[in-house]
Amino acid sequence: MTFQIALTGINAASTELNTISNNIANNATTGFKRSRAEFADVYATSASSSSSSTVGQGVRVANIRQEHTQGDMLFTERNLDLAVEGLGMFRLDDDGTALYTRSGNFGLDQDGYLVNTQGNRLQGYSVDSNAEIVPIVTDLQIDYTDLQPNRSTNVELIANLDSKAQAPVITDDLGNQTLVPFDVNDSSTYNFSTSTLVYDSLGSAEVANVYFQKGTDTSWNAYTFVGDQEVSDAGGVQLNFDESGMLTNIDGGSTTFESNQYTPASGGAAAMTLSFNFGDITQFDDAFGVNRISQDGFSAGRLEDFDVDSTGIIFGRFSNGQAKTMGQVTLSNFANESGLRQVGTTSWTETFTSGEPATGAPGSASLGKLQSGALEGSNVDITQELVSMIGAQRSFQANAQVISTGDTLTQTVINIRR
């Protein structure tokens, strides 16, 4: 009996040493979670025996438990290196089998899918044709298609027209003054001007110019051109201000006016009109200045780079300065992470013990957020493992000593017969 009991102790110590060795070997493995051996005694009695006089039968390995604690953040500055700050695991597709991991060193395959080092595809939410997130889990893919141009339809101008400016006038021989006729080629016929780029249906850019000519103390004339085409009515539009310097109306209507239809200079583009919003133009006793001029069009663009924010949104950045949502990385959490079945390559699969995954966007519910440009290191503490190894070694030696002592006792019994 002594030999069998001591042998179970040696086997248990060997299992613990193997577990510690595996932890130490993976101390630099991204997303690795350390394990610890858990033991239980072996104890058996018959129904008629007395438990007070029964000796146990040794020890057994009850469980190899993995500790899913947070590892250290290792910053890499690579946009497809992702780390989870808090609860949750990445979901991967392995030929139809769902795998879960904390190792976030992802890359792209030849088809633009986000994959790990084993080629398993990272999964998350897709987007629809309007680049809106669709909460259906699928394989995430980077779309390299050129971004379609967007035709300009609205121009917004926020500026101040200097109330001290003098109207450009002509004085006749009798001393009568009349407003100088506007001439786009003669800067003396207007007071101020500003411009912005607008885009046609093909994404070609043209310069839209707005010229301001002082009329009276409370009115200005605005002339709008796209390229060399005047898109406002002949004589421009009249901007009327109140005594506080705020714009009240344009030509007696609202503070927005529609341009005349014009044909873009680039061949093949559709005819277009522009809506000019001057509602935030003021006339104060201050120098002329443009605070903002913006429009809603842009040219075609090619994908230049992309990044992932803390909520898992994948943003593609294009050569035309635009950005487009391409998907969202999701995270999955389990009621019992220790119940997951390890399948190697720092990946796990769902089991009955783990419970079903709760999948959602990073930062929602109990799920943690993502850190792009970082990886989660192993949670192995080398010092702790070395101390545990000493304890396991002592246990192995002690059980070996029990076998040696048992052998000595057995030999003594054999020698009695001599």
C-alpha positions in Angstrom: 0.0 0.0 0.0 2.8 2.4 0.9 4.3 2.1 -2.6 1.0 2.8 -4.3 0.3 5.9 -2.1 3.7 7.3 -2.7 3.5 6.6 -6.4 0.3 8.7 -6.6 2.2 11.5 -4.9 5.1 11.2 -7.4 2.6 11.3 -10.3 0.8 14.3 -8.8 4.1 16.2 -8.3 5.2 15.3 -11.9 1.9 16.7 -13.2 2.4 19.9 -11.2 6.0 20.2 -12.5 4.7 19.7 -16.1 2.1 22.4 -15.5 4.7 24.8 -14.1 7.1 24.0 -17.0 4.4 24.8 -19.5 3.7 28.1 -17.8 7.4 29.1 -17.8 7.8 28.0 -21.5 4.9 30.3 -22.5 5.8 33.3 -20.4 6.3 35.3 -23.6 3.3 33.9 -25.5 0.8 36.6 -26.4 -2.6 36.0 -24.7 -1.4 32.9 -22.8 -3.1 32.2 -19.5 -1.2 30.3 -16.8 -2.5 27.0 -15.4 -2.3 25.5 -12.0 -2.7 21.9 -10.9 -5.4 21.2 -8.3 -5.4 18.0 -6.3 -7.8 15.9 -4.3 -7.2 13.0 -1.9 -8.1 9.4 -2.7 -10.2 7.9 0.0 -12.4 4.8 -0.2 -14.1 2.6 2.5 -16.7 -0.1 2.3 -20.1 0.2 3.9 -19.1 -2.0 6.8 -15.7 -0.5 7.6 -14.9 2.2 10.1 -13.8 5.5 8.7 -11.9 6.3 11.9 -9.4 3.5 11.2 -9.2 3.8 7.4 -6.1 5.3 5.8 -6.4 7.3 2.5 -5.1 5.8 -0.7 -3.1 8.8 -2.0 -3.7 11.8 -4.2 -5.1 12.5 -7.6 -5.1 15.4 -10.0 -8.6 16.9 -9.7 -8.3 19.6 -12.3 -5.8 21.7 -14.4 -7.4 25.1 -13.9 -6.5 28.1 -16.2 -6.4 31.5 -14.6 -8.0 34.1 -17.0 -6.5 37.1 -15.3 -5.4 40.2 -17.3 -1.9 40.1 -18.7 0.4 43.1 -19.1 -0.1 45.5 -22.1 2.7 45.4 -24.6 2.5 48.5 -26.9 3.5 47.8 -30.5 2.1 50.8 -32.5 0.8 48.4 -35.1 -2.8 49.1 -35.9 -3.9 45.5 -36.2 -2.4 44.5 -32.9 -5.4 44.5 -30.5 -5.6 44.0 -26.8 -8.7 43.7 -24.5 -8.8 45.9 -21.4 -11.3 44.1 -19.2 -13.5 41.1 -19.9 -14.1 39.5 -23.2 -12.4 37.4 -25.9 -12.0 37.7 -29.6 -14.1 35.4 -31.7 -12.4 33.5 -34.6 -13.8 31.3 -37.4 -11.9 28.1 -37.9 -13.6 26.6 -40.9 -17.0 26.9 -39.3 -15.9 26.2 -35.7 -16.0 29.2 -33.3 -12.7 29.7 -31.4 -12.1 32.3 -28.7 -8.8 34.0 -27.8 -7.2 36.9 -26.0 -4.3 36.9 -28.5 -4.9 39.9 -30.7 -2.0 39.8 -33.2 -4.0 40.0 -36.4 -3.1 40.6 -40.0 -4.7 40.5 -43.4 -4.9 37.6 -45.9 -4.9 37.9 -49.7 -8.6 38.6 -49.7 -8.5 41.3 -47.1 -9.9 39.3 -44.2 -8.6 39.9 -40.7 -6.8 36.7 -39.6 -4.6 35.5 -36.8 -1.2 33.8 -37.2 -3.0 30.4 -37.9 -5.2 31.9 -40.6 -8.4 31.9 -38.5 -10.7 34.8 -39.4 -11.6 37.4 -36.9 -15.3 37.9 -36.5 -17.5 40.9 -35.8 -20.4 43.1 -37.1 -20.6 43.9 -40.8 -21.8 47.1 -42.4 -24.6 47.8 -45.0 -24.4 49.8 -48.2 -24.6 53.0 -46.2 -21.7 52.0 -43.9 -24.0 51.5 -41.0 -23.2 48.8 -38.5 -25.3 45.6 -38.9 -25.4 43.6 -35.7 -24.9 40.2 -37.4 -21.6 38.4 -36.6 -19.6 37.5 -39.7 -16.0 37.4 -40.9 -14.4 40.9 -40.9 -13.0 42.1 -44.2 -11.3 45.3 -45.3 -12.9 46.8 -48.5 -10.3 48.1 -50.9 -12.8 49.4 -53.4 -12.4 53.1 -54.3 -14.7 55.4 -52.4 -17.3 56.8 -54.7 -17.3 60.6 -55.2 -20.1 62.7 -53.6 -21.5 65.6 -55.5 -21.6 68.9 -53.6 -25.1 70.2 -52.9 -24.7 72.6 -49.9 -22.2 75.3 -49.2 -22.1 76.9 -45.7 -20.3 80.2 -45.0 -19.6 81.7 -41.6 -18.0 85.1 -41.9 -18.1 88.7 -40.8 -18.4 91.6 -43.2 -16.8 94.8 -41.9 -19.5 97.4 -41.2 -17.0 100.2 -41.7 -16.3 99.1 -45.3 -17.2 101.7 -48.0 -19.4 100.9 -50.9 -17.5 101.1 -54.3 -19.3 104.0 -56.0 -18.9 106.3 -59.0 -19.4 110.0 -58.5 -20.6 112.0 -61.6 -20.0 115.6 -62.4 -23.0 116.7 -60.3 -21.8 114.9 -57.3 -24.3 112.0 -57.5 -23.0 108.6 -56.4 -24.0 105.3 -57.9 -22.8 101.8 -57.1 -20.1 100.6 -59.4 -21.3 97.7 -61.6 -19.8 94.4 -60.4 -17.0 93.0 -62.5 -15.5 89.7 -61.4 -12.2 90.7 -63.1 -12.0 94.1 -61.4 -11.2 93.8 -57.6 -12.2 97.5 -57.2 -15.8 96.6 -57.8 -16.2 94.5 -54.7 -15.0 94.6 -51.1 -14.3 91.0 -50.1 -14.2 87.5 -51.5 -13.7 83.9 -50.4 -13.7 80.5 -52.1 -14.0 76.8 -51.6 -13.8 73.7 -53.8 -17.0 72.0 -54.9 -17.3 68.6 -56.6 -19.4 67.3 -59.5 -20.9 63.9 -59.9 -17.6 62.5 -61.2 -15.6 63.9 -58.3 -13.9 66.6 -60.3 -13.2 69.8 -58.3 -14.0 73.3 -59.3 -13.5 76.6 -57.4 -16.7 78.2 -56.1 -16.1 82.0 -55.4 -18.3 84.4 -53.4 -17.8 88.1 -53.9 -19.3 90.7 -51.5 -20.0 94.2 -52.5 -21.2 96.8 -50.0 -24.5 98.3 -51.0 -26.0 100.4 -48.2 -25.4 100.6 -44.4 -27.5 97.5 -43.9 -27.2 95.6 -47.1 -24.5 93.8 -49.2 -24.6 92.2 -52.7 -23.2 88.7 -53.0 -22.2 87.2 -56.4 -21.4 83.5 -56.7 -19.4 81.9 -59.4 -18.3 78.3 -60.0 -15.3 78.4 -62.3 -16.0 81.1 -64.8 -19.8 80.5 -64.6 -22.0 82.9 -62.5 -24.5 80.8 -60.7 -26.4 83.6 -59.0 -28.8 85.8 -60.8 -27.5 88.8 -62.7 -27.0 91.5 -60.1 -26.3 88.9 -57.4 -28.4 88.4 -54.3 -28.9 91.0 -51.6 -28.0 90.3 -48.0 -30.0 92.4 -45.5 -28.8 93.0 -41.9 -30.6 94.4 -38.9 -29.3 97.0 -36.5 -27.4 94.4 -34.4 -25.5 93.2 -37.4 -27.3 89.9 -37.8 -28.4 88.7 -41.3 -32.2 88.9 -41.5 -32.8 87.6 -45.1 -31.6 87.2 -48.6 -33.6 89.0 -51.2 -36.4 89.3 -48.7 -36.6 85.6 -48.2 -34.7 83.1 -46.0 -31.0 83.2 -45.2 -30.3 80.4 -47.8 -30.5 80.7 -51.6 -30.4 78.2 -54.4 -28.0 78.8 -57.3 -29.0 78.5 -60.9 -28.3 75.2 -62.6 -24.9 75.0 -64.3 -22.9 72.5 -66.3 -19.6 71.4 -64.6 -16.5 72.0 -66.6 -15.5 68.3 -66.6 -17.1 66.4 -69.5 -19.8 63.8 -68.7 -20.8 65.2 -65.3 -24.4 65.8 -64.5 -25.8 69.4 -64.3 -26.0 70.6 -60.8 -27.2 73.3 -58.4 -25.8 74.5 -55.1 -27.6 75.7 -51.9 -25.7 78.5 -50.2 -26.4 78.9 -46.5 -25.4 82.4 -45.3 -27.4 82.4 -42.1 -24.3 82.9 -39.9 -22.8 85.8 -41.7 -22.6 89.0 -39.6 -22.0 92.7 -40.1 -20.0 93.9 -37.1 -17.5 96.7 -36.6 -14.6 94.3 -37.1 -12.3 93.2 -39.9 -13.5 91.0 -42.6 -12.9 87.3 -41.8 -14.0 83.9 -42.7 -14.5 81.6 -39.7 -15.6 78.6 -41.7 -16.6 77.7 -45.2 -17.6 74.1 -45.9 -19.4 72.0 -48.4 -20.6 68.4 -48.5 -18.9 67.0 -51.6 -15.7 65.1 -52.1 -13.7 63.4 -54.8 -13.2 59.7 -55.4 -10.7 58.2 -52.9 -8.5 55.2 -52.5 -7.9 53.4 -49.2 -4.7 54.6 -47.6 -4.9 53.2 -44.1 -7.3 52.1 -41.4 -7.5 51.8 -37.7 -9.6 50.4 -34.9 -11.0 52.5 -32.0 -11.7 51.4 -28.4 -15.2 50.2 -29.3 -14.0 48.0 -32.1 -15.1 50.2 -35.0 -12.8 49.8 -38.0 -12.3 53.1 -39.8 -10.9 53.2 -43.3 -9.1 56.4 -44.2 -9.0 57.5 -47.9 -6.9 59.7 -50.0 -9.6 62.3 -50.3 -9.7 62.9 -46.6 -12.8 60.9 -46.0 -13.3 58.0 -43.6 -15.6 55.0 -43.9 -16.8 52.5 -41.3 -15.8 49.0 -42.5 -17.0 46.9 -39.6 -16.8 46.4 -35.8 -14.8 43.9 -33.8 -16.9 42.1 -31.2 -16.0 40.5 -28.0 -17.5 37.4 -26.3 -17.7 36.7 -22.6 -18.6 33.5 -20.7 -20.2 32.9 -17.3 -17.4 30.4 -16.5 -14.2 31.1 -18.5 -12.5 28.2 -16.6 -14.9 25.9 -18.2 -13.6 26.6 -21.7 -11.8 23.8 -23.5 -8.3 24.7 -24.6 -7.4 23.7 -28.2 -3.9 25.2 -28.5 -2.5 28.3 -30.1 -3.9 30.2 -27.1 -7.5 29.5 -28.2 -10.5 27.9 -26.5 -13.8 26.5 -27.5 -17.2 26.6 -25.8 -18.3 23.8 -23.6 -21.4 23.0 -21.5 -19.5 24.0 -18.4 -18.5 27.4 -19.8 -22.0 28.4 -20.8 -23.0 30.2 -24.0 -21.1 33.2 -25.1 -22.5 36.7 -24.6 -21.3 38.6 -27.7 -21.4 42.4 -28.2 -19.5 45.5 -29.0 -16.5 46.4 -26.9 -17.4 48.7 -24.0 -21.0 47.5 -23.8 -22.5 45.6 -20.9 -19.7 43.8 -19.0 -17.3 43.7 -22.0 -14.0 45.5 -21.9 -12.7 48.0 -24.4 -10.0 47.5 -27.1 -6.5 49.0 -27.2 -5.2 49.3 -30.8 -1.5 49.1 -31.2 -1.0 46.8 -28.2 -1.0 43.2 -27.3 -1.9 41.4 -24.1 1.1 39.6 -22.7 1.1 36.3 -20.8 -0.1 36.5 -17.2 2.7 34.2 -16.1 4.7 35.5 -13.1 8.2 33.8 -13.4 9.0 34.4 -9.8 5.8 32.7 -8.6 6.4 29.8 -11.0 9.9 29.2 -9.7 8.7 29.2 -6.1 6.0 26.8 -7.0 8.5 24.6 -8.8 10.6 24.3 -5.6 7.5 23.2 -3.7 6.7 20.6 -6.4 10.3 19.4 -6.4 10.2 18.9 -2.6 6.9 17.0 -2.9 8.5 14.7 -5.5 11.5 14.1 -3.4 9.4 13.4 -0.3 7.3 10.9 -2.0 10.4 9.2 -3.5 11.8 9.0 0.1 8.6 7.3 1.2 9.2 4.6 -1.5 12.8 4.3 -0.3 11.6 3.9 3.2 9.0 1.4 2.2 11.6 -0.6 0.4 13.8 -0.7 3.5 10.9 -1.9 5.6 10.1 -4.6 3.1 13.7 -5.7 3.0 13.7 -5.9 6.8 10.7 -8.2 6.7 12.3 -10.4 4.2 15.5 -10.7 6.3 13.5 -11.9 9.3 13.1 -15.3 7.7 16.9 -15.8 7.4 
